[in-house]
Amino acid sequence: MAAVTATGLLLAGCSSSDDNSPSDNGSSAGAGDKPKVGVILPDTKSSARWETADKKYLQEAFDAAGVDSDIQNAQGDATQFQTIADQMLTNGVNVLMIVNLDSGSGKAVLSKAKAAGVKTIDYDRLTLGGGADFYVSFDNTKVGDLQGQGLQKCLTDAGKEKANIALLEGSPTDNNATLFTAGAKGALKAKVDSGDYKYVAEQAVEKWDNQIAGTDFEQMYTDTNGKIDGVYAANDGLANAAIAILKKNKANGIPVTGQDATDQGLQNILAGDQCMTVYKAVKKEAEAASQLAIALAKGTDTSSLATGKTQDTESKADVPSVLLDPQAIYFDNVKDVIADGYTTKENVCTAALADKCAKAGIS
């Protein structure tokens, strides 16, 4: 799958393309019409964040701005994704924001929206060839870079200068997963090239499905006779699936990476079963996306809202973008995620983890 490169990141004041200017916003609400935004989230299996964080933050922003919104979840079904989009367009949304399940079905939805004069935003995942008006996400290659750096750090801390590494990657149809893996492999390249690290198993997990991940990792563990010293897992759900198999074989405690700073992921870090995760401040991502959606729906200026551009490597177009910085989370800074309001001490610090939470400085 083609990679995506970001250019001009954090160049404040970068203007968006002409067709995003308020004078050319054919989908803005007319006089007396209340603007309306449609949002399609991907599923509830790949990560808890879509329902527990993104939906909440987006809804709050639209309500505060007096903008009607329709936020639905496609539950991993491309046909349902299309049906929801059709309903939203029929019901007169001015802006459509999507987290695609794959670029093919995402592109079809974006094309329909464009034909209807509706402005579009790719949220979190870029739809290759989709031609969205804006893209809001995190620097996903950097996410993978942090994961790769984290795996090396944890292996070194464990005294492992030489290591067999298994890669449990995200969905092959998700462009972000491609970027995560590229970033991680880039960070580990020197150690692999020197022969200190060896990739002994690699599998992309269909639809980010954690049950499939467990089956995949159990096969990887069997095929390598358990000779795995570290696991690159693309998110916390996949990490937990791998950890379950490691526990079953009394091998938990080896370094396993993650992403999303879920409650489960943070608990696994505190327990010593996962070495790190990557925290993406979803509230900031939702705020950036909602600001764009609200401006587009109301027909107001968007020129100062996109801070960079991302090249769509299929169409070669530069998509006006907001790309935020992710943060690596280890045992010592789990407290940062709680302090930021993403979750709470009550959600993370169960009775069994009380001592670990105290040691980690979670108050």
C-alpha positions, 0 to 999 in steps of 0.5 A: 500500500502506498505511503503518505508523506506530510509536508509543511507541517505546523506552518501556521497560516498556511492557506487552504485551496481555493475551493475551501474559501467561504465565497466558494462554499456551495455546501454552506447553510443558506439564510434561515437554514441551520447548518448540519454535519454528518460524521461516520465513525468506523467501528467499536472493535478496533479501539474503544476511543471512537465511542468513548472519546471521539463521539463525545468530544465532537458532539460537545463541540457541535452542540456548543456551536449551535450546529446540528449533527448526526454521528453514527458508527458503521460497526466495521461494515462497508455496506452500512458505511455507504448506507449511513452516508446516503442517509446523511446526504439525503437528510441535507448535511452541509459537511460530511466527516468520515473515518474510512474503513478502507480507501475504496469504500471511503472514496465512493462516499466522498465522491457522492458527497462532492457530487451533492456539493457537500464539503468533506473531511477525512478524520484520523485516516486519509482516504487515498484518492478520495479528494477530501477537502481537509484531513485531520489526524496525528502524524502517523509515521511518528506514532510508529516511530515512537512505537519502534523507539519504545520497543528498543528502549524496553528491550534494552532496559530488559538487558536484551541487546539481541532480540527476535521480534514479532510484528502484529500490525494493523489492518492492511486496508487502513493507510494509517496502519501502513504508516505505523509500521513504516515508522516503527521499522524505520526506528528499528532499522539500524538494529535490524541491519546490524543483526541485533534484531530479527523479525521472526514473524509478521502479520497484518490483522484484518479489520483491527479485529482483536479476536483475529489478532489473538488467533494470529499471534498464537500461530506466530508463537507456535511457529517460532517455538515461543522464541519471541523477545519483543512484540510490535503491536500496532494498538492496545487492542492487538497488544492485549490479544498478544498478551493473553497468548503470552500469559497462556504460555507463561511468557508475559512480561516481554516488551509489547508496544501499543497505541491509543492509551486505552484504560486496558492498555494503561493497566497492562503497562502498570501491571508490567505486561505491556511496555508502552503505548502511544497517547493521541490527545483525541480531544485536540483532534476532535476540536481541530476537526469540529472547528473545520466542520463548523466553519465549512457548515456555516460558510465562514473562513477556513484559511487559518485552520489548516496548519499543513498539507499531506500528499495523497500518494494515489492522486498526488494532490496536497490535502490541507491538513492538521497533523497533531503530535503523539506522545509515548507513554511508559510506566512513569508517565501513565499519569500524564494521560489521566492528568490530561483528562483522557481517562480517570484514576478510577477507570485505571487504578483497580484495587489490584493495581493500587500499589502500582498506581501509587508507585507510578505517581497517580494521585 
